[in-house]
Amino acid sequence: MTHPNIRRIASFSALLALSLAWGCTGKTPEPVIVNKESGATILLTADTDPTKNPSPRECQLSKGNRPDVDHVRWNNQSGQDVTITFKEWPFLEKQEPIVIKAGAYSAYFTLDKSLPAGAYTYEGFPPFPSGGPGEPAIVDGP
């Protein structure tokens, strides 16, 4: 039979060891930093009313003065899958048609800062309804 004081001492020793190992290290845990990509979002809809969205598929991106505005993605609310193709590719990512499922967002695309300034036009398939002035474009600037 074990003496009751020995059991108490053993329990206390175990608790002391656990508390030292668990929380008494003196170090504050490092916060976990999650870098979320952000940028402009172009809304694709079937709406043709220019008063609601006067330039519905154009976006002004920055080549460095505004580093948070060098990415773009598309939000497809047109009710059908859309494929976007560029006449000249303005992004760092691999050139390929951008396929966006109905109700989904595309991935973000990053403006290639080494390209000349200008408007990089694109087309949608099925074709976008007319509604705003000019062609859909990614326009780069300072």
C-alpha positions as CSV (number, residue, x, y, z in Angstrom):
1,M,0.0,0.0,0.0
2,T,1.3,3.4,-1.0
3,H,1.4,6.2,1.6
4,P,-1.1,9.1,0.7
5,N,1.6,11.7,1.0
6,I,3.8,10.0,-1.6
7,R,0.8,10.0,-4.1
8,R,0.3,13.7,-3.4
9,I,4.0,14.5,-4.0
10,A,4.0,12.5,-7.2
11,S,0.9,14.3,-8.5
12,F,2.3,17.6,-7.6
13,S,5.6,16.8,-9.3
14,A,3.7,15.7,-12.5
15,L,1.6,18.9,-12.5
16,L,4.7,21.1,-12.0
17,A,6.5,19.4,-14.8
18,L,3.5,19.8,-17.2
19,S,3.0,23.5,-16.3
20,L,6.7,24.2,-16.9
21,A,6.8,22.4,-20.2
22,W,3.5,23.9,-21.4
23,G,3.3,27.5,-20.4
24,C,6.3,28.7,-18.6
25,T,8.8,28.9,-21.4
26,G,8.9,32.6,-21.4
27,K,8.4,32.9,-25.2
28,T,5.5,34.5,-26.8
29,P,4.2,32.5,-29.8
30,E,4.8,34.2,-33.1
31,P,1.7,35.3,-34.9
32,V,0.8,33.5,-38.1
33,I,0.8,36.0,-41.0
34,V,-1.3,35.0,-44.0
35,N,-0.7,37.1,-47.1
36,K,-3.9,37.4,-49.0
37,E,-3.8,38.5,-52.6
38,S,-5.9,41.5,-53.4
39,G,-6.5,44.0,-56.2
40,A,-9.3,45.1,-58.5
41,T,-12.3,43.0,-59.3
42,I,-14.1,43.4,-62.6
43,L,-17.8,42.4,-62.5
44,L,-19.1,40.5,-65.5
45,T,-22.9,40.7,-65.8
46,A,-25.5,40.4,-68.4
47,D,-26.7,44.0,-67.6
48,T,-26.6,46.4,-70.6
49,D,-27.7,49.5,-68.8
50,P,-24.7,52.0,-69.0
51,T,-26.1,54.1,-66.2
52,K,-25.6,51.2,-63.7
53,N,-22.1,50.4,-64.9
54,P,-20.7,52.9,-67.4
55,S,-17.4,51.1,-68.1
56,P,-18.3,47.6,-67.0
57,R,-15.3,45.7,-68.1
58,E,-12.4,48.1,-67.9
59,C,-9.9,48.4,-65.1
60,Q,-7.0,50.8,-64.3
61,L,-4.0,49.1,-62.8
62,S,-0.8,50.6,-61.5
63,K,2.8,49.9,-62.4
64,G,4.2,50.7,-59.0
65,N,2.9,53.9,-57.5
66,R,-0.1,52.0,-56.0
67,P,1.4,48.5,-55.4
68,D,-2.0,47.2,-54.1
69,V,-3.6,47.9,-57.5
70,D,-1.4,45.8,-59.8
71,H,-3.7,42.7,-59.6
72,V,-7.0,42.1,-61.3
73,R,-9.6,39.3,-61.2
74,W,-13.1,38.8,-62.7
75,N,-16.3,38.0,-60.9
76,N,-18.6,36.2,-63.3
77,Q,-22.3,37.1,-62.5
78,S,-23.5,36.7,-66.1
79,G,-25.3,33.5,-65.5
80,Q,-23.1,31.4,-67.8
81,D,-19.5,30.3,-68.1
82,V,-17.2,32.9,-69.7
83,T,-13.8,32.6,-71.4
84,I,-11.7,35.7,-71.7
85,T,-8.9,36.1,-74.3
86,F,-6.5,39.0,-74.6
87,K,-5.3,40.4,-77.9
88,E,-2.0,41.2,-76.2
89,W,-1.2,39.5,-72.8
90,P,-0.5,42.1,-70.1
91,F,0.2,39.8,-67.1
92,L,3.1,38.0,-65.5
93,E,1.2,34.7,-65.4
94,K,1.3,32.2,-68.2
95,Q,-0.7,33.3,-71.2
96,E,-3.9,31.2,-71.7
97,P,-7.6,31.9,-72.0
98,I,-9.1,32.8,-68.6
99,V,-12.1,30.5,-68.0
100,I,-14.5,31.7,-65.3
101,K,-17.5,29.5,-64.2
102,A,-20.9,31.1,-63.7
103,G,-21.0,32.6,-60.2
104,A,-17.3,32.2,-59.6
105,Y,-14.2,34.4,-59.4
106,S,-11.1,34.0,-61.6
107,A,-7.7,33.9,-60.0
108,Y,-5.8,37.2,-59.6
109,F,-3.6,38.2,-62.5
110,T,-0.6,40.5,-62.0
111,L,0.3,43.3,-64.4
112,D,3.6,42.9,-66.1
113,K,5.3,46.2,-65.2
114,S,7.9,45.9,-68.0
115,L,5.3,46.3,-70.8
116,P,4.6,49.6,-72.4
117,A,1.8,51.7,-71.0
118,G,-1.5,51.4,-72.7
119,A,-4.9,49.6,-72.9
120,Y,-4.8,45.8,-73.2
121,T,-8.1,44.8,-74.7
122,Y,-9.9,41.5,-74.3
123,E,-12.9,39.7,-75.6
124,G,-15.4,37.4,-73.9
125,F,-17.0,34.2,-75.2
126,P,-19.9,34.2,-75.3
127,P,-19.6,37.8,-76.4
128,F,-20.2,40.4,-73.7
129,P,-23.4,42.4,-74.1
130,S,-22.8,46.0,-75.1
131,G,-23.4,48.6,-72.4
132,G,-20.4,50.8,-71.8
133,P,-18.2,53.0,-73.9
134,G,-15.2,51.4,-75.6
135,E,-13.9,47.8,-75.5
136,P,-13.2,45.9,-72.3
137,A,-9.6,46.6,-71.3
138,I,-6.9,46.5,-68.7
139,V,-5.3,49.9,-68.7
140,D,-1.9,50.4,-67.0
141,G,-0.7,53.6,-65.5
142,P,1.6,54.9,-62.9
